[in-house]
Amino acid sequence: MHLKKIYVIDNGLANSISFKFSQNEGRLLENLVFIELKRRDKEVYYHKGKYECDFIIKKNLKITSAIQVTLSIKNSKTRERELNGLIY
């Protein structure tokens, strides 16, 4: 089974139709990065093994970039999680 994430074309639209009890700024930021990558015509993938990497960018069959999106890495657990997603 291949895991998939769902993104919307517009954060304003996502806000207007979503059911939420608190702001999900991290998810909106990740969606914004996805929109920009697609606008730049990037081949975008998501990876989840032991750790998750938000975006893997490929050109042909070669990985050219790995991108993590987070509001802050001040918290040591968040920093470790985000870095592990890039390394593994």
N, C-alpha and C positions, 0 to 999 in steps of 0.2 A: 504494500500500500504506500502510495506517495502522499506525504503530507502537503497540504496547501494552506496558504493564508489568503484571505480575501481582502482586497483593497477597493476603495471607491475613488471615483474620478475627481471628487470635490469634497473637501473637509466640511464646508458649509452644509452641503447636502447630507453628509453623514451625521452632523450634529442635529439637523432638523428632523431626521427620521429615526434616530436611534433612541432606545430606551436606556436611560442611565440614571444612576442615583448620585454620581459624582463625576467630575471632569476626568476624562481619560486623556490627559495631555500627551503622555508617552505614546499612546496608540495613534493619536492625531499627528504627532511629529513623525512617526514611522510611516504613516500613510502619505504625508507630505514629501518625504524623501523618495518613496516609491513613485509618486506622480512625477517628480523631477527626473528620476532615472529613466522612466518610460518616455518622458518628453525629449530626453537626449537620445532616445532610440537604443537604450541599453538592453542586453539580454540578461534578465534578472531572475535569479533563483533564490530559494530559501533552503537552509540546511539545518537539520536537527538530528543529532546523534546523541552522544553523551551531553553535549552542549549545543546551544542554538546560535546560529549566525543569521542575523536579519536579512542580509542581502549578499549573495554571491553574484558577481558580474562576470560573464563569460563573453569572449569574442571567439567565434568558431568553437573549437573544443578546448580552448585555454582559459583558465580562470585568470582574470586580470585584476580583480579587486574583491576584497571582503569588507563589508561595511556593517558596523553595529550602530544602532540608534538608541540613545538614552538621553533623558533630560539632564542627568548629572551622574558623575562617577565619584562624587565626594564620599559616599558610603563605601567602605572597603569591600563589603559583600557584593554590591552592585558592580564595582570596578573589577573584582575577580571574575564574576560571572560574564561580564561583557568581554574581557580580555580572553577568557577561555574559549568563548565563541569564535574568536578570531584565530586562535592558535590550533584548536583541535578540529 
